[in-house]
Amino acid sequence: MSFWQIILLSMPKLLSGLTVTLYMTVFAASVGLFFGIVLCLGRVYGNKFARLLSSGFIELIRGTPMLVQLFILYYGLPVYGIRLTPLVAALIGFSINSAAYQAEYLRGSIQSIGTGQMKAALSIGMKKWQAVRCIILPQALRRVIPAWTNEFIYLLKYTSMAYIIGAPEMMAQAKFIASRNFEFFKVYLLTAAVYLSIVWVLSFVFSHLEKRLRIPGMVVTER
């Protein structure tokens, strides 16, 4: 089969898988951002128990492979009567993994902000959490955009591991197509081209967003 025939025959199923891939990426990045903020604030500004709990969770997730986490969720939990569909297991696995990494990105962003801003806020009568919410966090969320961009792109590519537990994302569709026509090289090359195209688009969008939300007066090194 020619490469153009492969494209015509494969694209409908690949695009169907791409919708699942993008859904998993957006869902995991969004949920990960929310819980990443919670984990980060607990680790930086929480009491001793909150710091210990947040640090323990972050190190546990960052210290174990994502594939192992997916296997525990999909193959391990049924032993205890908890059965998840492949898609749900993938969404949970990617979300908790993203939360741990985003918490660390945000922690670095918060620590890059001078401590004088917190002292100034407290000196004018603001409470600690009020200062965090109104002064520190808005700046940190802007500064973390480059790291968050990388996390989003990593998630997009890492979703390809979900095919191992049966989630119907793009890599699973590519494997199904290739097993039917035995054109493994051409099908996987086309799949890689689709991933690359999406990454280019996302890089452009986030680069534009970063420039729009750049803090005036802050020097940013161009990537």
ABEGO torsion letter per residue (X at the ends): XBAAAAAAAAAAAAAAAAAAAAAAAAAAAAAAAAAAAAAAAAAAABBAAAAAAAAAAAAAAAABBAAAAAAAAAAAAAAAGBBBBAAAAAAAAAAAAAAAAAAAAAAAAAAABBAAAAAAAAAAGBBAAAAAAAAAAAAAAAAAAAAAAAAAAAAAAAAAAAAAAGBBBAAAAAAAAAAAAGBAAAAAAAAAAAAAAAAAAAAAAAAAAAAAABBBGBBBBBX
